[in-house]
Amino acid sequence: MRNRNREIPQQETELTLPEGKKVYFLSDAHLGAPVLSDNRERERRLVRWMDAIRPDCGILFLLGDIFDFWFEYKRVVPKGYVRFLSKLCEFADAGIPVHFFTGNHDIWVFDYLPEECGVVLHTHNEAFRIGGKRFLIGHGDALNPRDRGYMFLYRMFHNRFLQACFRRLHPDFGIWLAQKWSSHSRLENGRIEADAFRGEEQEEIVRFCRGVLARQPFDYFVFGHRHWPSDLALAPGSRYINTGDWVTHCTYADFDGVTMHLFTEKRNHENPC
């Protein structure tokens, strides 16, 4: 199976940003992570953030791993997340486009969120033009072809036959099994994988972006996955933005029609992050 994340999109989608509105970007909330004890509070905080940005939000991008695990059976989806899901519906019903990218933890989003919540679903990197600027946007996983272990898992998890086999498992067992797997994955013992910026040559997303930039110009490369908020100049007029996470940093980015900004969501004593 080919890895479409590494391909440069041949088509570009132009999005209209209403006057006075912004584009918001967020990733890696990992709602429902079994190794974390604050899932409900992080979901509430995410919903409060969505309420806060709604007045000036023209477009919302969710860049993957919003859920720590998501798998859609034919008639069943994982329980929970009702506060967040209802907020997605509110945005869509209000005419605010929500672009949802699948990550490596919630790759099995199929038609439920588009049909029930009105999101626009993306399963690989996409190119957009917004306000005259070119964006390459995605989650950020599967960009290192030399990581054979991960690429094997990537192909396995994207295999339709294996997906159909997993769907044959009873949801109680299937979701339990997935949560056990997640407990030994990136968030093991409540810690995230990324503890610092590793340097440009060690950051596979940065290397990928530079490779793309050598062939096509983009003003902004916007990704998640790394759990480390970053704003890096790749070349004059071209920047790499990583939105960080909502496990440790509570960071997000916005585009005001002219430039990108990276922010930390305001904290208080009741809502530490």
TIZA-885598 format. One record per residue (C-alpha): residue in three letters; x, z, y. Coordinates in steps of 0.25 Angstrom, whole numbers, plus 5000, padded with zeros to 4 digits. Layout:
# TIZA-885598
alaXZY...
//
This chain:
# TIZA-885598
met500050005000arg500649965013asn500850075024arg500050025036asn500650145045arg501950075046glu501349935050ile501249905064pro499749875067gln499549725070gln498249745078glu498149835090thr496849905094glu496549915108leu495750045112thr495150065126leu495350195132pro494250235142glu494750265156gly495150405158lys495150435143lys496350465134val496750435120tyr497050555112phe497950565099leu498050675089ser498550695075asp498850785063ala497850895064his497850915049leu496450985049gly496151055036ala497651075032pro497551175021val498851235025leu498451265039ser497551385043asp497051335056asn496251205052arg494951255059glu495651295072arg496451165073glu495151085070arg494451165081arg495651145091leu495650995088val494150985091arg494351065104trp495450965108met494550845105asp493450915114ala494550925125ile495050785124arg493650715123pro493350705137asp494550605140cys494750555126gly494550405125ile495150385111leu495650485100phe496650455090leu496850555078leu498150515071gly498050565057asp498150695049ile496950755057phe496450805044asp497450865034phe496650805023trp495550705023phe494950625011glu493550555011tyr492850554998lys491650454998arg490650565002val491550685005val492550715016pro493450845018lys492650965024gly492951025037tyr493450965050val491950955056arg492350995070phe493450885071leu492550785064ser491350815073lys492350795085leu492750655080cys491250625079glu491050665094phe492250585099ala491750455091asp490350485096ala490750495110gly491450355109ile492850415108pro493650335098val494350425088his495450345080phe495850425067phe497150395060thr497350445046gly498550525043asn499250555030his498350685028asp497050615031ile497250475026trp495950475018val495050465030phe494250345027asp492850315033tyr492250455036leu492850485049pro492550345054glu491150345049glu490750485052cys491650525064gly491850385071val493350385071val494250255070leu495050265058his496550225056thr497350225044his498650175049asn499350155062glu498650075073ala499050005086phe498150025098arg498149985113ile497650085122gly497650075137gly498649965136lys499650045127arg499950015113phe499850125103leu500250135088ile499550255082gly499450315068his499650445060gly501150425058asp501350435043ala501950345032leu502950285042asn504150305034pro504250215022arg505550285017asp504650405015arg504250365001gly503650494997tyr502650485008met502450335007phe502050364992leu501050464997tyr500550375008arg500250264998met499650354988phe498650414998his498250285004asn498050224990arg496550194989phe496550204974leu497150344975gln496150384986ala494950344977cys495550424966phe495650544975arg494250524980arg493850544965leu494250694966his493250794970pro493350824985asp493550974982phe494750944974gly495250824982ile495350894995trp495951014989leu497050934982ala497250864996gln497350995003lys498351054992trp499250924995ser499150945010ser499651085008his500951035003ser501050925013arg501450915028leu500751045032glu501251135021asn501251285024gly500651245038arg501951175043ile501951035048glu503050945044ala503550905058asp504351015064ala505050935074phe505350795079arg506350745069gly507050645078glu506550495081glu507350445069gln506750545059glu505250525064glu504650415056ile503550385065val504550365077arg505350275068phe504050195065cys503650185079arg505050135084gly504950025073val503549985077leu504049985092ala505149885088arg504149785084gln502949815093pro502749895106phe501850015107asp501750115118tyr501350225109phe501550265095val500550385092phe500650455078gly500450585072his500950635058arg502150705062his501550835068trp502550825079pro502050785093ser503050685099asp503150595111leu504350495110ala504750375118leu505050265108ala505450165118pro505050135133gly503550135133ser503350175119arg503150315114tyr502850385101ile501850495101asn501550595090thr500350675091gly500850795084asp499850885076trp498750985077val499351075067thr500551135076his500651055089cys499151015093thr499650895100tyr498950765104ala499250645113asp498450565123phe498550435130asp497950425144gly497950275145val499350275151thr500250365142met500250465130his500350615131leu500650715120phe499950855121thr499850985114glu498451035114lys498251155122arg498351285115asn497751425117his497851555110glu496651525102asn497151385098pro498551385094cys499151265088
//
